């Protein structure tokens, strides 16, 4: 059977371009939210490639594991995510604004690192093991609208819901290459589950054609992610960090049910895989007494052309940000804040099904103003061995699909972590 992605093609042909635009979300390619790893990194808007100094370095820059002398650390963090959605589907300047929200709470990071050697006089080496959830698959879009048929306006409701997360089981190491120069690598085995629901329902029939349908799918993920990092402590005040991410491949099995008003229900099971492409980041940290400032630029390369039309998601995706930390009470309390901007990237994965007849028919949403992330946070030291950190992040972006559908998407994330150093 043909895979249902984005919309039912038959419904699209019947309803015309306005109905086509009403299906903004690409069913079968869930949106990925980059949550980040670690309260300290999130508090500085994930500008952490040059600033990583804890177990989250496995994700941000593995080289940093060996860069801070002999130490042992255990860290645990818990985070909550609340997506907020409002959308408008307008016809002749009329439409409906329907806000929706949902909340999820997950373990964000749990791990252990150990480093040995004096990074100034001997070759330092460190390793770490961690469970991390850097990416969420949560997304909600729920709105009402209408399109013009031969018999008159047809009111409808459209709902897209995606839930799930990707779990990273990570091991990595860092080592000293030369005086104040460090390198590292990390490999993650990925597991996870997710579900998607797409409901299109005509709330009032004005002709004999009922285009309503309901798609539900559950997925089971397994894959890998690999990344390397470099860090140089150029001076006592300046760090320069570099991270490179290799293509991540995640296979999945999808079990779904397709229900259409005219054709009944059909169950299906499909296999496929999702793939990212090369990505990286470079950053600088300046640390003077009481103040730490970080700046970072990141990029994701275009996909190779593999049965994919020329769409926005093939282009380079760029981003940049700033973060800062102030020691309010030296050795006891620190305040943090950050900001990052990225080009909108709703579907960073290239999804390929084993069935060669499957094609992606959905229109891709576009955003001209970019993706904004503003964060604040704190760190509280309880003696020399225990630290409690917290962060709050607010993400905002606006997207349009075609000429009729406009989305205002927001995400609120809170994280708290506890570290034990010994």
N, C-alpha and C positions, 0 to 999 in steps of 0.2 A: 504494500500500500504506500501511497505517497505520504511523506511526513508532513504534518501540519505545523508550519512555522509562521508566527506572526499573525496570520489571518487564514481563514478558509478561502482558498482562491476562488471557489465558485461563488461564495457570498460577495467577494470583492467585485467580480464581473457583473453581478446583478445590481449591486447598489451603486457602482460608479466610484469616482475618485474620492468623494467625500467620505464614504464608508472606509475606503482604503486608508485615508488619513486618520481615521478614528482609532486604528490599531497601532499605537506608537511603539509599544514594547515588542521586542523580537522574541516570540515564544520559541524556546529551544536554545536560546543564547542568553542566559540570565545576566542581569547587570551585576557587576562586581563592585563592592564598596571596599576601598583600601582603608582598613581600620588602623593600621599601624601596630607596632608591638612595643609595649612598655609605657608606663605612665610618663616617664621623663621625656621620651621621644614625642609622644602625643602632645604633651604640654608645650613643646616647641614646634608644633605643626609638622612633625615628622621630618624636620630638617636635621638629620642626625648622623649623616654619613661621616662627618668629621668630629662629632661630639660623642659618639657611642662609647660608654665606659662601663656597661653592665652586661647582663646576660642577653639583652636584646641586641647586642652587637652581632650575634649569629645571623640576624636578619638584616641589620643596617650596614654593618661592615665587619666581617669576621676578623680582619686584621687587628682590631682593637682588643681582642681577647688577650693578646700577649703584651699590650702596650703599657700596662700600668703596674708592673712589678709583681711580686709574689702575693697571691691572694686566693681566697675561696669564697664563693658567693652562691647563695640559694635565694631564688626570687619567685614570687607568686603574685599574680594580678588577676583581678576580676573586673569585667567591664559590661556596661549596658549600652544598647543602641536603640534609638527611637527614630525611625524614618517618619517624616511628615510630608504629605503630598497634597497639592491642590492643582486642579487642572481645569481648563476651559476649552470647550469645543464650540466654536462660534459659527453661526450662519447668518450672514447679513448683520454682523455686529451684535448678534444675540447669542447667549450661551449660558452655561451653568458652571458655577465655581463650587467644587465639592471637596472640602478638606478631609483627609483621612490620616490615621496614624496607627502604629503598632509598636510594640516594645519587645526586645529580647535581651537576655542576660547570659553571658558565657564567661568561661575561663579564658583570659586573654594571653597569659604567658605563665609558664611554670618550668623552671629549669635550674641547672647547676653549672657553674664554671670553675675551673681551677687553672691557675697559671703559676709557673715556676721560673726562677731565674731573675736576676737583677737586670732590668732592661738597659742599664747604663754600662755595666761591666761584663756581662755574659750574654750569650744568646738566650733570649727569653722564649718560652714556649707555653702555650695554653690551649685548653680544649673546653668544649661545652656541650651539654645535652639539654634539649628543651622541647616542650610542647608549646606550640604557638598557634594562634588563630588570627593571622594578619588580614584575611579577606572574609567578608560577609557577602552572602547572595540575597540579602533582604531587599525587597523593592515593592512598593505599592503605588498603584495608579488606579483611581476609581472616579469616574465622572459620568455625567449625562450630557446628551446633546441631541441633535436631530439632523437629518439630511433630507433632501428633496427627492421624492420618487415621482413617477408619472401620476400617481393618484393623490399626491400631496405630501406634506412633511411627515417624516417617520421619526418619532422620538425613540431614543434607545438609551441603554445603560451599558457602559463598558468597564470591566474590572480586570486588572492584571495584578496578580500577587505572586511574588517569589520569596521563598524562605530557604535558609540553609547556610552552611559555612564550610570552609575548607580548613582542615586540621593539618598543621605542619609538624611532623615528628623529625626534629632536626638534630644533627650532629655536625660539629665543625671545629676548626682549630685555627690558631694564629701563631706565627713565629717571627722572630727577628731576623731580618736579612742583613742589616747593617746598623750602624749607630743611628738610633732614632728612626729607622725605617722598618716597617712591619708589613707582612702579607698574611692573608688568611683565606680560607674557603669553607663553605658550608653546603651540605647536601640535606635536602628534606624529602622524606617520603610523605606523600599527600593522601589523605583519606577524607571522606566527607559524604554528607547526604544533602539533598535539596529537593524542593518541590516547586512546581509552577501551576498556576491556575489562570486561565483566560476565559472570561465570561462575556459574551455579547448577547444582549437580550433586548428585543424590541418591545417596548412597554405598551405600545398601542399599534395594532395592525390596521393599515389603511388599504392594503391590497391583498392578494391571495398568496403572496410570497412571504414566508416566514424565514428570515435569514438568521435566526437565533442559533447560537451554538455554545458549547461549553467544553473546554479542553482541560484535562488534569493530567499531570505527569509527575512521577517520582524518579529521582536519579541517585545513583550510587557511584561515587568518584574514587579513583585511585590513580596516583601519578607521582611525579617527582619534580623538584625544583633545585637548581644549582646556582650558586653565586660565589664570586670571589671579591676580595677587597684589598686595598692598599692604604696604608696610613703612614704619614711622616710627621713627626713632631719637629717641624722646621726650626722652631726656636722654643724657648721656654714658654712663650706666650701664644704661639700659633701652631695649630694642627691643620693639615690638609688631608682630606680623605677622598677615596675613589671607590666606587662599587660598580661591578658589572654583573648583570643578571643574564643567564643563558636561557634559551627557549625552554619554557616549562610545558610539559606534556601531561595531560590528565585524561585518562580513558574513563568512560562511563557506560552504564547500562540504564536505559530509560524505559520505564513501564508506564503506559498511559492509557487514557480512555478519551475517545473523541465522540462527543454527542452533538448531533445536528438535528434541528427540528424536523427536517424533511427526510433524513436518512437514518435516524436512530443512532444507536451507540455501537462503537467499534473499539475493541481493545487491541493494543499493539505493544511490541517490545522491540527496541532498537539498540544497537551498540554504536559507539562513536568515540571521538576524542576531541578535546579542546587543547589549543596550543597558543601560547603567547610567543612573542618574538624578543629579540635582544633589547635590553634596557640597561640604563645606568644612571649614575649620579656622581657629581663632584661637589665638594663643599669645603668651606674654610671655617675654622673656629678660632676666635681670638679670646683669650682668657687673661684678664688683668685682675688685680685684687678686687674682690667682691662682685665682679661683673664677668659674665660669659656671653658672647655674641656669636651666632652661627649664621651662615648664609649658604644656600644650596641651589643648584640647578640640576634638573633631571630630564631625561628624554627616553622615549620608547620608539624603537625603529618601526618602519612600516612592515606589514606582513609580506612574505613572498606571495606572488600571484599563484594561488591554488584554488581554482574554480571559484573565484571571488570577483564580483564586478568591481568597477572602479568607484569605491565609496570613500567617504570621509575617513573611515577607520583605517584605511591603508596609509594615510599620511603620518608623518612624524607627530608625536604628541609630546609637547614640551611643558615644563613647569619650573617654578622657582619659588623660593621662600626665605623667610628670616625668622630667627628665634633668639630669645634672650633669657638670661637668668641673673637674678640679683640676690645676693646674700643679705637678707634683711637683718638676720641675727647670725653673725659669722659662726659657722660650725654647728648651727642649730636649725635655722629656718631659711629656706630659699623660695623666692617667687619666680615663676616662669610664665612666658607668653610667647606666641608665635603666630605667623600668618603665612599661608601658601596659596599660590594660584596655579592652576593647571588647565590646559586645554581639555575641553570636555571629551571624555572617552567612555561612552556608555557600555560598550561591549569589547573589552580588551582581548577577549578570546576569539580565535578563529575556530569555529565549530565545524567538524566534518563527520558526517555519518557514513557508516559502511555501505549503506544503500546509495548507489550512484545517482538514483533518480531524485534524491532530495535536493532541493534548492531553497535558498533563503529568499523569501518573497516580501519580507517586511520592509517598510520604509524606515530609514535610520533617522532618529532624532538628531537635531543639530542645536548647538548652543554657541552664541556669538560672544557672550560676555565671560565665558570661562567658568571654572569650578573654584569656588572660594572656600578656604578653610581658616577659621580663626580659633585660637586656643588659649587657655590659661591653665596654670597648675601650681603645685607647690611641692616641696620636699621638707620633711621633718626628720631630723636625726635624733635618735634616742640613744645617746652614748656613741661609742665608736663602732658598734657592730650591728645596730638595727636602724633601718630607715623606712619611713612610710612616705609614699608619694601619691599624689592625686592629679588628675587632669580632667578638664572639660573641653570638648571640641564641638564646634558648630560649623557644619558644612552647608553651603547654599549654591544652587545653580538653577538656571532657567533654560528650558529647552522647547523647541518648536518642531513639529512634524508636519510637513507639507505647508499649507497656508491656513489651516483651521485649528489645529490642536496646539495649545500652549500649556506647558507644565511649569510649576514652581515646586522644586524638590528641596527639602531640607533634611538634615540628619543631626541629631544630638547624641553625643557619646560621652559617657563618663567612665573613668577608669581609676581604680585605686590599687596600689601594689605595696608589698612589703618585702624588704630585702634583709638578709642576714649575711653579714660578712665576718669571716673568721680566718 
